[in-house]
Amino acid sequence: MFPDYSALTSNQLISIATAVLLCFSFTVWTILDAWKRDFESTNEKVLWIQICIFVPILGSLAYLSLGRKRGRKRT
């Protein structure tokens, strides 16, 4: 029923944990960046944050390529 992780070496476990941590921190960074920016409407900000939460890696990449340019940094 559950996968057998005992077959993995410690280097493999560290590599997996590092990859998961990098993906998680990238997603958190994009969410915080969207939170700190001013968009034309609040709905747009909420939409970008939701996309980053529910589709973590692809949503974060989409935000960086499309959404970040639409918002301006708060002063």
Residue frames as a rotation matrix with the C-alpha (Angstrom) as fourth column:
MET 1
0.564 0.826 0.000 0.00
0.826 -0.564 0.000 0.00
0.000 0.000 -1.000 0.00
PHE 2
0.865 -0.353 -0.356 2.75
-0.239 -0.914 0.327 2.46
-0.441 -0.197 -0.875 0.93
PRO 3
0.707 -0.664 -0.244 5.99
-0.208 0.135 -0.969 2.77
0.676 0.736 -0.042 -1.03
ASP 4
0.777 -0.518 -0.357 9.09
0.616 0.513 0.598 1.22
-0.127 -0.685 0.718 0.47
TYR 5
0.858 -0.449 0.249 11.53
-0.343 -0.862 -0.373 4.06
0.382 0.235 -0.894 1.10
SER 6
0.660 -0.638 0.396 14.03
-0.264 0.297 0.918 1.82
-0.703 -0.711 0.028 2.86
ALA 7
0.538 -0.455 0.709 15.50
0.781 0.587 -0.216 0.91
-0.318 0.670 0.671 -0.55
LEU 8
0.808 -0.231 0.542 16.68
0.143 -0.816 -0.561 4.50
0.572 0.530 -0.626 -1.06
THR 9
-0.111 -0.909 -0.402 20.18
0.900 0.080 -0.429 5.50
0.422 -0.410 0.809 -0.06
SER 10
0.154 0.132 -0.979 20.81
0.753 -0.657 0.030 8.48
-0.639 -0.742 -0.201 2.17
ASN 11
-0.823 -0.480 -0.303 22.14
0.157 -0.706 0.691 10.50
-0.546 0.521 0.656 -0.80
GLN 12
-0.697 0.639 0.326 18.95
0.472 0.066 0.879 9.84
0.540 0.766 -0.348 -2.71
LEU 13
0.221 0.791 -0.571 16.81
0.970 -0.118 0.212 10.89
0.100 -0.601 -0.793 0.24
ILE 14
-0.196 -0.375 -0.906 18.85
0.492 -0.837 0.240 14.09
-0.848 -0.399 0.349 0.66
SER 15
-0.977 -0.173 0.124 18.49
0.183 -0.392 0.902 14.84
-0.107 0.904 0.415 -3.06
ILE 16
-0.300 0.945 0.128 14.72
0.726 0.139 0.674 14.34
0.619 0.295 -0.728 -2.93
ALA 17
0.292 0.391 -0.873 14.39
0.909 -0.397 0.126 16.45
-0.297 -0.830 -0.471 0.21
THR 18
-0.573 -0.582 -0.577 16.50
0.339 -0.809 0.480 19.22
-0.746 0.079 0.661 -1.36
ALA 19
-0.893 0.282 0.350 14.40
0.313 -0.171 0.934 19.25
0.323 0.944 0.065 -4.53
VAL 20
0.074 0.971 -0.226 11.17
0.882 0.042 0.469 19.41
0.465 -0.234 -0.854 -2.52
LEU 21
0.124 -0.096 -0.988 12.54
0.764 -0.626 0.156 22.21
-0.633 -0.774 -0.004 -0.34
LEU 22
-0.863 -0.476 -0.169 13.66
0.242 -0.683 0.689 24.23
-0.443 0.554 0.705 -3.38
CYS 23
-0.613 0.712 0.344 10.26
0.476 -0.015 0.879 23.87
0.631 0.702 -0.330 -5.06
PHE 24
0.275 0.728 -0.628 8.46
0.950 -0.102 0.296 24.80
0.152 -0.678 -0.720 -1.85
SER 25
-0.133 -0.387 -0.912 10.64
0.592 -0.769 0.240 27.85
-0.795 -0.508 0.332 -1.19
PHE 26
-0.960 -0.155 0.234 10.29
0.280 -0.462 0.841 29.00
-0.023 0.873 0.487 -4.84
THR 27
-0.213 0.965 0.154 6.50
0.672 0.030 0.740 28.83
0.709 0.261 -0.655 -4.51
VAL 28
0.344 0.301 -0.889 6.50
0.905 -0.357 0.230 30.65
-0.249 -0.884 -0.396 -1.18
TRP 29
-0.605 -0.639 -0.475 8.75
0.459 -0.767 0.448 33.36
-0.651 0.053 0.758 -2.62
THR 30
-0.854 0.316 0.414 6.39
0.300 -0.350 0.887 33.98
0.426 0.882 0.204 -5.56
ILE 31
0.168 0.946 -0.279 3.36
0.843 0.009 0.538 34.09
0.511 -0.325 -0.796 -3.25
LEU 32
0.177 -0.170 -0.969 5.06
0.780 -0.576 0.243 36.64
-0.600 -0.799 0.031 -1.00
ASP 33
-0.863 -0.505 -0.027 6.19
0.362 -0.653 0.665 38.66
-0.354 0.564 0.746 -4.01
ALA 34
-0.481 0.777 0.407 2.63
0.497 -0.141 0.856 38.78
0.722 0.614 -0.319 -5.35
TRP 35
0.336 0.616 -0.712 1.38
0.935 -0.124 0.333 39.76
0.117 -0.778 -0.618 -1.89
LYS 36
-0.122 -0.511 -0.851 3.79
0.643 -0.694 0.325 42.72
-0.756 -0.508 0.413 -1.72
ARG 37
-0.929 -0.248 0.275 2.93
0.366 -0.497 0.787 44.12
-0.059 0.832 0.552 -5.17
ASP 38
-0.261 0.850 -0.458 0.11
-0.216 -0.514 -0.830 46.45
-0.941 -0.118 0.318 -6.17
PHE 39
-0.754 0.141 0.641 -2.02
0.629 0.438 0.643 45.25
-0.190 0.888 -0.419 -9.08
GLU 40
-0.812 0.490 0.316 -4.77
-0.173 -0.720 0.672 47.05
0.557 0.491 0.670 -10.96
SER 41
0.280 0.927 0.249 -7.36
-0.674 0.005 0.739 45.20
0.684 -0.375 0.626 -8.89
THR 42
-0.180 -0.266 0.947 -7.40
-0.924 0.377 -0.070 43.13
-0.338 -0.887 -0.313 -5.74
ASN 43
0.767 0.546 0.335 -8.98
-0.392 0.814 -0.430 40.29
-0.508 0.199 0.838 -7.69
GLU 44
0.708 -0.575 -0.411 -5.93
-0.342 0.229 -0.911 40.03
0.618 0.786 -0.035 -9.91
LYS 45
-0.274 -0.818 0.506 -3.65
-0.875 -0.005 -0.483 39.78
0.398 -0.575 -0.715 -6.88
VAL 46
0.060 0.397 0.916 -5.84
-0.756 0.618 -0.218 37.10
-0.652 -0.679 0.337 -5.32
LEU 47
0.934 0.305 -0.185 -5.94
-0.344 0.626 -0.700 35.19
-0.098 0.718 0.689 -8.60
TRP 48
0.287 -0.906 -0.310 -2.15
-0.524 0.122 -0.843 35.10
0.802 0.404 -0.440 -8.91
ILE 49
-0.423 -0.420 0.803 -1.77
-0.906 0.205 -0.370 33.98
-0.009 -0.884 -0.467 -5.32
GLN 50
0.421 0.666 0.616 -4.34
-0.602 0.713 -0.360 31.23
-0.679 -0.219 0.701 -5.82
ILE 51
0.859 -0.174 -0.482 -2.65
-0.361 0.460 -0.811 30.05
0.363 0.871 0.332 -9.00
CYS 52
-0.132 -0.990 0.050 0.67
-0.690 0.056 -0.721 29.88
0.711 -0.130 -0.691 -7.17
ILE 53
-0.309 0.074 0.948 -0.90
-0.871 0.379 -0.313 27.91
-0.383 -0.922 -0.053 -4.33
PHE 54
0.495 0.693 0.524 -2.95
-0.449 0.721 -0.529 25.40
-0.744 0.026 0.668 -6.34
VAL 55
0.931 -0.327 0.162 -0.52
0.318 0.510 -0.799 24.86
0.178 0.796 0.579 -9.24
PRO 56
0.722 -0.557 -0.410 2.76
0.241 -0.352 0.904 25.41
-0.648 -0.752 -0.120 -7.41
ILE 57
-0.279 -0.955 0.103 5.61
0.485 -0.048 0.873 25.16
-0.829 0.293 0.476 -9.92
LEU 58
-0.412 0.166 0.896 3.76
0.893 -0.124 0.433 26.03
0.183 0.978 -0.097 -13.12
GLY 59
0.692 0.721 0.046 1.78
0.680 -0.672 0.293 28.77
0.242 -0.171 -0.955 -11.41
SER 60
0.503 -0.595 -0.627 4.94
0.307 -0.555 0.773 30.30
-0.808 -0.581 -0.096 -9.99
LEU 61
-0.567 -0.707 0.421 6.64
0.624 -0.035 0.781 30.22
-0.538 0.706 0.461 -13.38
ALA 62
-0.023 0.654 0.756 3.56
0.905 -0.308 0.294 31.80
0.425 0.691 -0.585 -14.97
TYR 63
0.835 0.312 -0.453 3.53
0.509 -0.750 0.422 34.51
-0.208 -0.583 -0.785 -12.32
LEU 64
0.039 -0.910 -0.412 7.19
0.338 -0.376 0.863 35.30
-0.940 -0.173 0.293 -12.90
SER 65
-0.720 -0.374 0.584 6.80
0.643 -0.043 0.765 35.47
-0.261 0.926 0.272 -16.67
LEU 66
-0.302 0.703 0.644 3.42
0.636 -0.355 0.686 37.22
0.711 0.616 -0.339 -16.86
GLY 67
0.589 0.764 -0.263 2.07
0.675 -0.287 0.679 38.49
0.444 -0.578 -0.685 -13.54
ARG 68
0.092 -0.619 -0.780 5.11
0.872 -0.328 0.363 40.10
-0.481 -0.713 0.510 -12.02
LYS 69
-0.810 -0.402 0.428 5.31
0.578 -0.672 0.464 42.62
0.101 0.623 0.776 -14.86
ARG 70
-0.059 0.894 0.443 1.67
0.499 -0.358 0.789 43.64
0.865 0.268 -0.425 -14.31
GLY 71
0.783 0.336 -0.524 2.14
0.612 -0.262 0.746 44.55
0.113 -0.905 -0.411 -10.67
ARG 72
0.220 -0.740 0.636 4.27
-0.065 -0.662 -0.747 47.37
0.973 0.122 -0.194 -9.38
LYS 73
-0.361 -0.488 -0.795 6.36
0.750 0.354 -0.559 47.33
0.554 -0.798 0.238 -6.26
ARG 74
0.767 0.620 -0.165 4.95
0.574 -0.547 0.609 49.19
0.288 -0.562 -0.776 -3.28
THR 75
-0.162 -0.839 0.519 6.89
0.310 -0.543 -0.780 52.23
0.937 0.035 0.348 -2.20
